[in-house]
Amino acid sequence: MTDELQPMDDDILKHLKAQAAQPRKHAALFTWYERSAEGKGIAEAGAVDDLLRTMQAAGRSEYHSLGASGESWPDVWLQDAEGQRIPCELVELVDATALPDRVSRPEVLAELIERLQEILDRKGMRSLGGRSGPQSVLVIHTDELYLDADSVAAALNNIVLKKPVTIHRAFLLISYSPTKGGYRYFDLPLAA
């Protein structure tokens, strides 16, 4: 057995090239899924699973995924260490300005804190049972080229975001990085 790379099959190359040539509509994490409600649930639960695996690799096992909810809210159900069911919402952080031209913009890093707060404010308006209902976990994921783990860590240094009353915790999940050996996540600092 050798460690040499094998050439790719022509059909696989053709498929990959066709996927790469599609106009960018959203973050690359969701380019693969078929657009049914079931497909959306699988994609969302998969992104949450990526976060939980990354947390576990860092020695944090605070949540266990119960899978896609099958409903419009929440996207996924989690279970905490005490066995309590916790709603979890997933949202993409996408540079909408870059979408028409399919070109990533470095300005997305400068806009990061403002965009995160906008997402928290918008997602904080939804909950089960209103303000007195159970608080949710929010997972924000991104595949933006300029939002790499090192740049995001520097941008989040000494930043505290305003916590909506309906959100218990929020995480930012950065796209898979082979140089970092996997996904990177940030437990976003929230305060009332």
Secondary structure, DSSP 8 states (H G I E B T S, - for coil): ---------HHHHHHHHHHHHS---S-GGGSSS-SSHHHHHHHHHHHHHHHHHHHHHTT---EEEEEE-SSSS-SEEEEETTS-EEEEEEEE---TTTTTTT---THHHHTHHHHHHHHHHHHTT--TTGGGS--EEEEEEE--TT--HHHHHHHHTT--EE--TTEEEEEEEEEEETTTTEEEEEE--EE-
